[in-house]
Amino acid sequence: MGGDHRPDDREGGFILVAALWILVSLAGLAGILSVYLVNTARGLSLEDDRLRSAALVSASLELTAYKLSSSAKSLRAPAGSFSFRLDHARVSVAFRSEAARIDLNHASREMLAHLFEVLGARAGDAGAYAERIVGWRTPAAETAPDVERDLYRTAGADHMPRTAPFESVEELRLVLNLPPALVDRAMPFVTIFSGRREIDALEAAPEVVASLPGMTQDLLKSFLEQRPGLRREVRSMTSALGPARAGATLEVADAVRVWITISFDAGHRAAAEAVILLGDGDDPYRVLSWRDDVVAPGTLRQSGKAQ
């Protein structure tokens, strides 16, 4: 009789094993589903943070444009800051006229050379770097040999100069013979959005003011000491800058650089830097550049001092 029950036992054993495998498989699928759901939730949360950050940056640019456009250009603030709360976050905004930077497409050779000297280059090298920048942005003459391109070919460069205006400050890294470390140091002081040869000496960093043709160490020291009390008028600037006055402007640029720092109540932080061009009519401003996850300055340099 015992032998008669063995086939049934084996059959029951197979059924039990199959059931166990099904349970194990279901448990595995449940685990996989659980991991998928957790990762999806995290992804959606991160995506939501990114979308909220982008919306808050856009709101910051809208407010900046509104604040600046609500005044006549002659009365427009060249720099400033403000903050607001929105969508469970505190947003801090700082802005400055792009005329506070040296424009790679318009600055003179002398100003560019002075900037590189200020940043540590030897005088002879600084002049050569400035020459290459001018060569990069200058259209090739149709009736003359293309000397600038020949320099790149002789150096074995894998690219040619643009022979047209810079489209990005990052192109400075492609200019022949410019040391990468020097380019890194120059980045906070250059732009392609100012549209003028002169700089706003009342708002520019000391390194930019020091680059003015005709500027000396003594004159720079004197100007920076006077700057907090100077008015935005020709007589004051002429007296304070002396021979360096020709390279300075009192006009505020239509291009404005804006730094935004977002602190969400939940602890997440985000930062962005954008350059906007103020306009008229239906489009009060246009975004010229936008970078996320930047290190925003804690303060604006105002007249040589933090504000």
Secondary structure, 3 states (H helix, E strand, C coil): CHHHHHHHHHHHHHHHHHHHHHHHHHHHHHHHHHHHHHHHHHHHHHHHHHHHHHHHHHHHHHHHHHHHHCCCHHHCCCEEEEEEECCCEEEEEEEEEHHHCEECCCCCHHHHHHHHHHCCCCHHHHHHHHHHHHHHHCCCCCCCCCHHHHHHHHCCCCCCCCCCCCCCHHHHHHCCCCCHHHHHHHHHHEECCCCCCCECCCCCCHHHHCCCCCCCHHHHHHHHHHHHHCCCCHHHHHHHHHHHHHHECCCCCCEEEEEEEEEECCCCEEEEEEEEEECCCCCCEEEEEEEECCCCCCCCEECCEEC
